[in-house]
Amino acid sequence: NAEEARLVPGAEVWSAASLAEVAVAHGAELDELPDVEPALAETAPPRGRAAPDLVDVVGQRTARWALEVAAAGGHHLLMVGPPGAGKTMLAERLPGLLPDLDEQEAVEVTAVHSVAGTFRPQDGLLRRPPFENPHHTATPAAVVGGGSGLPRPGAASRAHRGVLFMDEAPEFSTRVLQTLRQPLEDGELVIHRSGGSARFPARFQLVLAANACPCGRSVGKGLSCECTALQRRRYFARLSGPLLDRVDLQLEVLPVTRADRHGAGDPEPTVAVAARVARARAAARTRLAGTPWRTNGEVTGAWLRA
């Protein structure tokens, strides 16, 4: 893993194929070094394609605005609407609105993906916010981490400094949804297994997408919906109150009409919206940089965490 270690800024890395080489480097005298074939590094899947662009989203003015606000303020987001309204398209484009990771954040994210076995050293440090999209049949171990022996990071930790998208959120098991409360509150996950315990960072933006009812056709007057009122309540009640209390932005995403398609004009690309997000974040840092935090009535100094 010497190639991966050299990615750490400021680190001076020495590599060796055997303990004998280490001994020689520290002054030992050996007649000859043993022939040791270097271990082959584990291969990871190639880096995915570039983040999709907002220019592909036609209409949905309110949803696009909510996405921009979520990116600027780091807010969690819930979108409720029928299938085909564009909820997944919008969620996939949120990482493109977020700024690049700074050096410390890039090392954090890269370390998590290295432990998870999804990192390729030849691609360099991960500089873009990650995007994780687990299927609604995922187990708690797949989402928050686990496995036999020493735990490995799950989707929530792999989304650190990025976006965790849960499509069809009410279809996830109650155990999975409840396990998200710890990282949403603490920004980290502590996992205990027989082989030991592990603490992984998990400070992500949560994006939930859901239908309004099991059949998904409860739109407008809901004339084509076949669900009873009780079924609708039970379906959406799977998203517990404590979880939704942590989601700042909640909106309804309706299908795009013909009038929306013809009257919306040319959609803004991601680069234009991301520039506004960057300016908003810079303005927030400037405004808050001089705001002192007070503890027990005493000024403890100016502090800001972007």
Secondary structure, DSSP 8 states (H G I E B T S, - for coil): -HHHHTTSTT------SSHHHHHHHTT---S----------------------GGG--S-HHHHHHHHHHHHHT--EEEE--TTSSHHHHHHTHHHHS----HHHHHHHHHHHHHHT---GGG-S--S--EE---TT--HHHHH-B-SSS-B--HHHHTTTSEEEETTGGGS-HHHHHHTHHHHHHSEEEEEETTEEEEEE---EEEEEE-SSSSS---TT-TT----HHHHHHHHTTS-HHHHTT--EEEE-----HHHHHHS-S---HHHHHHHHHHHHHHHHHHHHT-EEEETTEEEEE----
